[in-house]
Amino acid sequence: MPLVPRRSPDQSLTNRLGYRIDRFLGLHPAVQLAAVLNVAVVLAFLFGCTIYVLDAPGAGGGGVEGGGVRSLAEGFWWAITRLLDGGTVASDGRTGFVRQSFGIGVTLLGLVAVTVLTGAFASSFSDRLSAIRRGSLPVFERGHVLLLGWNAHAGVIVRELGRTGKRMRLVIVADRDRETIEESVREQLLGWKHRLDVVVRHGDPATVAAVRKAAARRAAAVVILPDSDVGHCHDRAALRSLLALERVLGDRVDRPHIIVEVASQSGREMVRLCEGAGRDVVVVEAHGVNARVLAQSVRQRGAFGVARAILSLDSLSIYHYPPALFTGLTFDDAHASIRSGILVGLLRDGAAVLSPPGGEVIGPDDQLLVFSDQDVRPRIAGVPDRRSRPPVAPIVVAPPALLRLLILRVRPGLTEILELIDARGAVQATLLAPAEEIARAHEAVRLATLRRTTINFVVGDPLDGPTIDRVLADPHDTALLLAPDVAASFSAEADADQLISLLQLRRRRAEKGAPSHAVVEVRSPEARLPRDGNHHHVDDFILSREVVGMLLAREIYGIGVRGSSIYHAVLDAVNPSVELRPLTLYASGDGEPTFAELALAARRRGEVAIGVADDKGQPRLLPDFGDRFNTHKAHLVVLSSAPDFGPAPPA
């Protein structure tokens, strides 16, 4: 006799029934409700048929007091009323035992069904409310801006887009608490009359499910903001989110614009390697952007204020237009005749060329780069007769004096910072860092191409007063305080260390040889010190998150308004080209020249004037051409061609 295997517990009828119920409860509430209603209708029809048979003549029901059920329709109504209302069974008091028992059974079944349906609906409704609170529901937007991730730059993006007053829909997907992000959004938009619609969803932006749930295929632009700590983890998180986005988009023709934030050059290379054919991805390298701003701020006091004003999403911006009527004119002719802005350069073959030579002819394929406070196609207002112009004086660019630079601490991007500073002139640098960072400093210098820079490495604590005194035994012109690469949870402590080091430097400013200017990199706007008591000593606080966040907002705004973005290319050209020169160089003896006279004098030197900075370094960009300025301690903000000063002098 063959042995019959016993059914395992997992295959029992109870477990199989529980499995099917679990699957049913996992369905959408609308599907559950429709299924229960269909079953109720079928049961009501069957019960109606049964009571019709019981009440039929000759079936023992013909003598029911009050008539009984005479048709299937009446039987269906009889079953419905008893399924939904238990009180109707009282009318069956004198209809016989069989009919009473059947009516009570139908009523009890109806009570159980209504109870189960009510409980299931309440449970599903509670689950949906929980999903709404968690932010895990899908979105049904179209033409929106999708932020995949939430980091220190995301708040700046929301603030800058909000201050434009443009109607825009933002969808944020991040693996963080939804209420925390919403609170941060409210803080950034506080005080601004914005027209942003912000939707926050909880999910891992590196997964296909979260990206698809955010309607990425219908978005106008997708911005990938890795929320990992800056470094290799940051770049890997960006790569994972980009791959998830590519899997969702597939081979879609009308793809959204994609902007990816990476930390380093290696992250840029990773993005380039994973791009498919025809994929247009804008990459913003955080370390590179900050390095350019820091390097120029070291060379030019007040340059950060100019860069921030150009990046800020207010009325001032650098727009690009087709040449139209300016085709065939020289740059000097176009600069003199343009209206509604200042012609600062050309966009040629995708590269921004600022302040080109005056005789450069504008071709039909060039784009005009116009610094203006309104997005209006430039008009031509007549070109002055060339014969009436005074001869242009030859441009004589003297190499800047030797820069004696003190660098405190080490961070990624040091190689690029040193190269950018070295490109503008000779540097004699002293780098002070703890012992564990000196090895990284040596590696950064080894990778850098430095022709005019000599570096002396000093091992010590940048917070220690005697160590600072020992380093400042030799005179220095400028100090650069680099923010170390730390986790977000330690950023407040890192900013506090920066302020302590700055206070140590300020303590020595009364003595000869101490740096009168410091460029301090911080992460929070609260990490600032009041101005030094001596107005000659003005320190620049560089908010690293603001620079990158404002650039990303510029990219998003350009895509939303113009359908394309060139601001990352423009900023790469603007940063090393900003110069703040004494106003007396352009005044020609006039104590209060007009801005038009200053702009003409700057153009004769091969530069483009865009504003004036006061004695405190605060820039006023794009003033009226008729405004007059006092030359006392003021500076003219110009964009130069950022010349290379040739080979390093012999030792």
C-alpha positions in Angstrom: 0.0 0.0 0.0 1.7 3.2 -1.1 2.3 5.7 1.5 0.3 9.0 1.1 2.5 11.9 2.1 0.9 14.0 4.7 0.1 17.6 3.7 2.7 19.9 5.1 1.5 22.7 7.4 2.3 25.3 4.7 0.0 23.5 2.3 -3.0 23.2 4.7 -6.3 24.7 3.8 -6.1 27.3 6.5 -2.7 28.6 5.3 -3.9 28.7 1.7 -7.0 30.6 2.7 -5.0 33.0 4.8 -2.6 33.5 1.9 -5.5 34.4 -0.5 -7.0 36.8 2.1 -3.6 38.4 2.6 -3.3 38.9 -1.2 -6.8 40.3 -1.3 -6.1 42.8 1.4 -3.0 43.9 -0.4 -5.0 45.1 -3.4 -6.0 48.7 -4.0 -9.0 49.8 -1.8 -11.1 50.5 -4.9 -10.5 47.0 -6.1 -11.4 45.6 -2.7 -14.6 47.6 -2.5 -15.6 46.6 -6.1 -15.0 42.9 -5.3 -17.0 43.0 -2.1 -20.0 44.7 -3.8 -20.0 42.2 -6.7 -20.0 39.3 -4.2 -22.9 41.0 -2.3 -24.9 41.5 -5.5 -24.4 37.8 -6.5 -25.4 36.6 -3.1 -28.4 38.8 -3.0 -29.5 37.4 -6.4 -29.0 33.8 -5.2 -30.9 34.5 -2.0 -33.7 36.2 -4.0 -34.0 33.2 -6.2 -34.2 30.9 -3.2 -36.9 32.9 -1.4 -38.8 33.1 -4.7 -38.8 29.3 -4.9 -39.8 29.0 -1.2 -42.7 31.3 -1.6 -43.8 29.9 -5.0 -47.3 28.2 -5.0 -47.0 24.5 -4.2 -43.7 25.0 -2.4 -45.2 25.6 1.0 -44.9 29.4 0.7 -48.1 30.3 -1.1 -49.9 30.9 2.1 -47.5 33.4 3.6 -49.3 36.1 5.4 -49.0 39.4 3.6 -48.5 37.8 0.1 -44.9 36.6 -0.1 -42.5 37.0 -3.0 -44.2 36.8 -6.3 -41.3 37.6 -8.7 -37.5 37.4 -8.9 -37.3 41.2 -8.7 -39.2 41.1 -5.4 -36.9 38.3 -4.2 -33.8 40.3 -5.0 -35.2 43.3 -3.1 -36.2 41.0 -0.2 -32.6 39.7 0.0 -31.0 43.2 -0.3 -33.1 44.6 2.5 -32.2 41.8 4.9 -28.5 41.8 4.0 -28.3 45.6 4.7 -30.8 46.0 7.5 -31.2 43.5 10.3 -34.5 45.0 11.5 -36.4 43.8 8.4 -36.3 40.2 9.7 -39.0 41.1 12.2 -41.6 41.1 9.4 -41.0 37.3 9.0 -42.6 36.6 12.5 -45.6 34.6 11.0 -44.2 33.1 7.8 -43.2 29.7 9.0 -40.2 28.1 10.5 -38.3 27.5 7.2 -38.8 31.0 5.9 -37.9 32.5 9.3 -34.7 30.4 9.5 -33.7 31.4 6.0 -34.4 35.1 6.7 -32.3 35.0 9.9 -29.5 33.3 8.1 -29.5 35.9 5.3 -29.6 38.7 7.9 -26.7 37.3 9.9 -24.6 36.9 6.7 -25.4 40.5 5.8 -24.3 41.7 9.3 -21.0 39.8 9.0 -20.4 41.1 5.5 -21.1 44.8 6.4 -18.9 44.4 9.5 -16.0 43.0 7.4 -16.5 45.6 4.7 -16.5 48.4 7.2 -13.4 47.2 8.9 -11.5 46.6 5.7 -12.4 50.0 4.4 -11.4 51.7 7.7 -8.1 49.8 7.7 -7.4 50.6 4.0 -8.3 54.3 4.7 -5.9 54.4 7.6 -3.2 52.8 5.5 -3.8 55.5 2.8 -3.6 58.3 5.4 -0.3 56.8 6.7 1.0 56.6 3.1 0.1 60.3 2.6 1.9 61.3 5.8 5.0 59.3 4.8 4.9 60.7 1.3 4.9 57.4 -0.5 2.0 58.0 -2.9 2.8 58.4 -6.6 2.5 61.9 -8.2 0.6 62.7 -11.4 2.4 66.0 -12.3 3.5 66.9 -15.8 6.1 69.4 -16.8 7.5 69.6 -13.3 11.1 69.9 -12.0 12.1 66.7 -10.2 14.8 66.8 -7.4 16.2 63.4 -6.8 17.8 63.7 -3.4 18.0 66.4 -0.8 21.3 67.9 0.4 22.7 71.2 1.6 22.3 72.8 -1.9 18.6 71.8 -2.3 17.4 74.5 0.1 19.3 77.2 -1.8 17.7 76.0 -5.1 14.2 76.2 -3.6 14.9 79.7 -2.2 16.4 81.0 -5.5 13.6 79.6 -7.6 11.0 81.0 -5.2 12.4 84.5 -5.3 11.9 84.7 -9.1 8.1 84.8 -8.7 7.7 82.3 -11.6 5.1 79.6 -11.3 6.9 76.3 -11.0 6.1 72.8 -9.7 8.8 71.1 -7.7 8.7 67.4 -6.8 11.3 66.3 -4.3 12.1 62.6 -3.7 14.5 61.9 -0.9 15.2 59.1 1.6 14.5 61.5 4.5 11.6 62.3 6.8 9.0 64.1 4.7 8.0 66.6 7.5 11.7 67.6 7.9 12.1 68.5 4.3 8.8 70.4 4.2 9.9 72.4 7.2 13.2 73.2 5.5 11.2 74.3 2.4 9.0 76.6 4.5 12.1 78.2 6.1 13.7 78.9 2.7 10.6 80.5 1.3 9.8 82.5 4.4 9.3 86.1 3.5 9.2 85.5 -0.3 6.0 86.0 -2.4 6.6 82.8 -4.4 4.5 80.8 -6.8 6.1 77.4 -6.2 4.1 74.2 -5.8 6.3 71.8 -3.8 5.4 68.1 -3.5 7.6 66.0 -1.2 7.7 62.2 -1.6 9.7 59.7 0.6 11.8 57.1 -1.3 15.3 56.1 -2.2 16.2 58.3 -5.3 18.6 55.5 -6.4 15.7 53.0 -7.0 13.6 52.6 -10.1 10.4 52.4 -8.1 10.9 55.8 -6.5 12.0 57.5 -9.7 9.0 56.1 -11.6 6.6 57.0 -8.8 7.8 60.7 -9.2 6.6 60.8 -12.8 10.2 61.3 -14.1 9.1 60.5 -17.7 6.8 63.5 -17.7 9.2 66.0 -16.0 10.6 69.0 -17.7 13.9 68.7 -15.8 15.5 66.3 -13.4 18.2 67.4 -10.9 20.2 64.7 -9.1 21.3 65.9 -5.7 23.2 63.2 -3.8 22.5 63.3 -0.1 25.6 61.4 0.9 28.7 63.1 2.4 30.9 64.9 -0.1 33.5 62.6 -1.5 33.4 59.2 -3.3 30.1 58.3 -1.6 28.6 61.5 -3.0 29.7 60.6 -6.5 28.5 57.0 -6.2 25.1 58.1 -5.0 24.8 60.5 -8.0 25.7 57.6 -10.3 23.2 55.2 -8.8 20.4 57.8 -9.1 21.4 58.6 -12.7 21.3 54.9 -13.7 17.9 54.5 -12.1 16.7 57.5 -14.0 18.1 56.1 -17.3 16.3 52.8 -16.7 13.0 54.7 -16.2 13.5 56.9 -19.2 14.7 54.2 -21.5 14.8 55.2 -25.2 12.3 58.0 -24.8 12.7 60.7 -27.4 11.2 63.6 -25.5 13.6 63.2 -22.5 13.7 65.7 -19.7 16.8 67.9 -19.2 19.1 66.2 -16.7 21.4 68.1 -14.3 23.8 66.0 -12.1 25.7 67.4 -9.1 29.0 65.6 -8.5 31.7 66.3 -6.0 34.9 65.8 -8.0 36.4 65.3 -11.4 36.2 61.6 -10.9 32.4 61.9 -10.5 32.3 63.9 -13.7 34.2 61.1 -15.5 31.8 58.5 -14.1 28.8 60.4 -15.4 30.5 60.7 -18.8 31.1 57.0 -19.0 27.5 56.1 -18.2 26.0 58.5 -20.7 24.5 56.9 -23.8 24.5 58.2 -27.3 22.7 61.5 -27.6 22.3 61.9 -23.9 22.7 65.6 -22.9 23.6 65.8 -19.2 24.7 68.9 -17.5 27.3 68.1 -14.8 28.0 70.6 -12.0 31.2 69.7 -10.1 30.9 71.1 -6.6 34.6 71.1 -5.8 35.5 72.8 -9.1 32.9 75.5 -8.7 34.0 76.3 -5.2 37.7 76.2 -6.2 37.1 78.9 -8.9 35.3 81.2 -6.5 37.9 80.7 -3.7 40.9 81.2 -6.0 39.5 84.4 -7.4 38.5 85.7 -4.0 42.1 85.2 -2.8 43.4 87.2 -5.8 40.6 89.9 -5.9 39.1 91.2 -2.7 35.3 91.5 -3.2 35.2 89.1 -6.2 32.9 86.8 -4.3 30.3 89.5 -3.9 30.4 90.0 -7.7 30.1 86.3 -8.4 27.2 86.0 -6.0 25.4 88.9 -7.6 25.8 87.4 -11.0 24.6 84.0 -9.8 21.6 85.2 -7.8 18.3 84.7 -9.4 17.2 88.3 -9.3 16.7 90.7 -12.2 20.5 90.8 -13.1 21.6 88.0 -15.4 23.8 87.2 -18.4 21.5 86.3 -21.3 22.4 84.9 -24.7 20.8 86.0 -28.0 21.4 85.3 -31.7 23.5 88.1 -33.3 20.7 89.2 -35.8 21.5 92.9 -36.8 24.9 92.7 -35.0 26.3 90.2 -37.4 29.4 91.5 -39.1 30.1 94.2 -36.6 33.2 94.2 -34.5 32.9 93.6 -30.8 33.8 97.3 -30.0 31.1 98.5 -32.4 28.5 96.2 -31.0 29.5 97.1 -27.4 29.1 100.8 -28.2 25.7 100.5 -30.0 23.9 97.9 -27.9 20.9 98.9 -25.8 19.1 97.2 -22.9 22.3 95.9 -21.3 26.0 95.5 -21.6 27.6 93.3 -24.2 30.2 91.3 -22.2 31.3 88.6 -24.6 30.4 86.0 -27.2 29.3 82.4 -27.0 31.3 80.7 -29.7 31.2 76.9 -30.4 29.6 76.4 -27.0 32.4 78.2 -25.1 32.0 81.6 -23.5 34.6 84.2 -24.6 34.5 87.3 -22.3 35.9 90.7 -23.4 37.3 89.5 -26.7 39.6 91.9 -28.7 37.8 95.0 -30.0 38.3 94.1 -33.6 36.7 90.6 -33.3 34.0 90.3 -35.9 30.7 88.8 -34.7 29.7 85.9 -36.9 26.2 84.5 -37.7 26.8 81.4 -35.6 27.9 83.4 -32.5 25.7 84.2 -29.6 25.7 87.6 -27.8 26.3 87.4 -24.1 24.5 90.4 -22.6 24.5 91.4 -19.0 21.1 93.0 -18.3 18.3 93.4 -15.9 15.6 92.2 -18.4 15.3 89.5 -20.9 14.8 91.6 -23.9 16.3 91.0 -27.3 19.1 93.7 -27.7 18.5 96.5 -30.1 21.1 98.4 -32.2 21.1 102.2 -31.7 23.5 103.3 -34.4 27.3 102.8 -34.5 29.5 105.9 -34.1 31.7 106.8 -37.0 35.0 105.0 -36.5 36.9 108.0 -37.8 35.7 110.1 -34.9 36.9 107.7 -32.2 40.1 108.4 -30.4 42.9 105.9 -31.0 42.8 102.9 -28.7 45.8 102.8 -26.3 47.8 99.6 -26.3 46.9 97.3 -23.5 49.8 96.9 -21.0 49.1 94.2 -18.4 51.6 94.2 -15.6 52.1 91.0 -13.8 50.6 91.2 -10.3 52.9 91.4 -7.3 54.1 88.3 -5.5 51.2 87.0 -3.4 52.2 85.8 0.1 49.5 83.3 0.9 48.7 81.4 4.1 46.6 78.3 3.7 44.9 76.7 6.7 43.8 73.0 6.4 43.3 70.7 3.5 40.3 69.7 1.5 39.4 68.0 -1.8 39.9 70.4 -4.7 43.1 71.8 -3.3 44.9 70.9 -6.5 42.6 73.0 -8.6 42.6 75.9 -6.2 46.4 76.1 -6.3 46.5 75.9 -10.1 43.9 78.7 -10.5 45.8 81.0 -8.1 49.1 80.1 -9.8 47.7 80.9 -13.3 47.3 84.6 -12.3 50.8 85.3 -10.9 53.6 84.3 -8.6 52.7 82.8 -5.2 54.7 82.1 -2.1 52.4 79.9 0.1 52.6 78.5 3.6 50.3 75.5 4.2 49.4 74.8 7.9 47.6 71.6 8.6 47.6 68.7 11.2 49.9 65.8 10.7 47.2 63.5 9.3 46.4 66.0 6.5 49.9 66.9 5.4 50.2 63.7 3.4 47.1 64.7 1.4 48.5 68.2 0.9 51.8 66.8 -0.5 49.7 64.6 -2.9 47.6 67.5 -4.0 50.7 69.6 -4.8 52.3 66.7 -6.6 49.3 66.4 -8.9 49.1 70.2 -9.5 50.9 72.0 -12.4 52.5 74.9 -10.6 54.9 77.3 -12.4 55.0 80.3 -10.2 54.2 78.8 -6.8 56.4 77.7 -3.9 54.9 76.0 -0.9 56.2 75.6 2.6 54.5 72.9 4.6 54.0 73.4 8.4 52.6 70.7 10.6 50.5 72.1 13.4 47.0 72.8 14.8 45.3 75.7 13.0 43.4 76.4 16.3 46.5 76.8 18.4 47.6 80.4 19.1 51.4 79.8 19.4 51.4 77.8 16.2 49.7 80.7 14.4 52.2 83.1 15.9 55.1 80.9 14.7 53.7 80.8 11.1 53.0 84.5 11.0 56.6 85.3 11.9 57.0 85.7 8.1 54.7 88.3 6.5 51.6 87.2 4.6 49.2 89.2 2.4 46.1 86.9 2.4 44.9 83.9 4.4 42.8 81.1 2.9 40.8 79.0 5.4 39.6 75.9 3.8 36.6 73.9 5.2 37.6 70.3 5.7 35.6 67.5 4.0 33.5 66.2 6.9 30.1 64.6 7.3 27.0 66.8 7.5 26.6 66.0 11.2 30.0 67.6 11.9 29.6 70.7 9.7 28.7 72.9 12.7 31.9 71.9 14.5 33.9 72.5 11.3 32.5 76.0 10.9 33.3 76.7 14.6 36.9 75.7 14.0 37.1 78.1 11.0 35.9 80.9 13.2 38.4 80.1 15.9 41.2 80.1 13.4 40.0 83.5 12.0 39.9 85.0 15.5 43.5 83.9 15.9 44.5 85.7 12.7 42.5 88.8 13.7 44.4 88.8 17.1 47.6 89.3 15.1 46.4 91.9 12.7 47.6 94.8 14.8 51.2 93.5 14.3 53.2 93.9 11.1 53.1 91.1 8.6 49.7 89.6 9.6 47.4 89.0 6.6 44.9 91.9 6.3 42.5 89.9 4.2 41.1 86.4 4.9 38.9 84.2 2.7 37.0 81.8 4.9 35.0 78.9 3.6 32.0 78.0 5.7 28.9 75.8 5.2 26.3 77.7 7.2 25.2 81.4 6.8 25.2 81.6 10.6 28.9 81.0 10.7 30.0 84.6 10.3 31.9 87.0 12.4 31.2 90.8 12.5 33.5 93.0 10.5 36.9 93.7 11.9 37.1 96.9 13.8 39.6 98.3 11.3 37.7 99.0 8.0 40.8 98.2 6.0 40.5 94.6 7.1 37.5 93.0 5.3 37.1 89.2 5.3 35.2 87.3 2.7 33.0 84.4 3.9 32.4 82.0 1.1 29.3 79.9 1.6 30.2 76.8 -0.4 26.7 75.4 -0.4 25.3 78.7 -1.7 27.7 78.9 -4.7 26.8 75.4 -5.9 23.1 75.8 -5.0 22.7 79.1 -6.8 24.4 77.7 -9.9 22.1 74.7 -10.0 19.1 77.1 -9.6 20.4 79.1 -12.5 20.6 75.9 -14.6 17.0 75.0 -13.7 15.7 78.5 -14.4 17.5 78.6 -17.8 15.9 75.3 -18.8 12.5 76.3 -17.5 12.4 79.7 -19.2 14.6 79.3 -22.3 14.6 75.5 -22.7 18.4 75.3 -22.4 21.1 76.4 -20.0 24.6 77.8 -20.6 25.2 79.3 -17.2 27.8 76.7 -16.1 29.9 77.6 -19.1 29.4 81.3 -18.5 30.4 81.0 -14.8 33.6 79.1 -15.8 34.6 82.1 -17.9 33.3 84.8 -15.5 35.0 83.6 -12.3 38.7 84.1 -13.4 37.8 87.2 -15.4 36.4 89.4 -12.6 38.7 92.2 -11.6 38.2 95.1 -9.2 40.6 97.8 -10.2 41.0 101.3 -8.7 38.6 103.8 -10.2 41.3 106.3 -10.6 42.8 104.2 -13.5 39.7 105.0 -15.6 38.7 108.5 -14.4 41.2 110.5 -16.5 41.4 113.1 -13.7 37.7 113.6 -13.3 36.7 113.3 -9.6 33.2 112.0 -10.4 33.1 110.4 -13.8 29.9 108.9 -15.2 29.6 105.1 -15.6 29.4 105.6 -19.4 32.8 107.3 -19.3 34.2 104.6 -17.1 32.8 101.9 -19.5 34.5 103.6 -22.5 37.8 103.8 -20.7 37.6 100.2 -19.7 36.9 99.1 -23.3 40.0 101.0 -24.4 42.0 98.8 -22.1 40.4 95.7 -23.6 38.0 95.2 -20.6 34.2 95.3 -20.1 32.9 97.4 -17.1 29.8 95.9 -15.4 29.6 97.9 -12.2 31.3 99.8 -9.3 32.4 98.5 -5.9 32.5 100.8 -2.9 35.4 101.0 -0.4 33.9 98.1 1.6 33.9 95.8 -1.5 30.1 95.9 -1.9 29.4 95.8 -5.7 26.7 97.8 -7.5 26.3 96.1 -10.8 24.7 97.5 -14.0 24.2 101.1 -12.8 22.7 103.7 -15.1 25.2 105.1 -17.6 24.5 108.6 -16.4 25.3 107.8 -12.7 28.4 109.5 -11.3 30.8 107.9 -8.9 33.4 109.3 -6.5 36.8 107.9 -7.3 37.9 107.9 -3.6 38.6 104.3 -2.6 36.1 102.9 -5.1 36.8 100.2 -7.6 35.5 99.5 -11.1 34.3 95.9 -11.6 35.5 94.7 -15.0 35.6 91.5 -16.9 39.0 91.0 -18.5 40.3 88.3 -20.8 42.2 86.8 -17.8 45.6 86.8 -19.6 48.3 84.3 -18.8 51.3 86.1 -17.6 53.8 83.9 -19.4 56.4 81.5 -17.9 57.5 81.6 -14.4 60.4 83.9 -13.6 63.8 82.3 -13.3 64.8 81.3 -9.8 
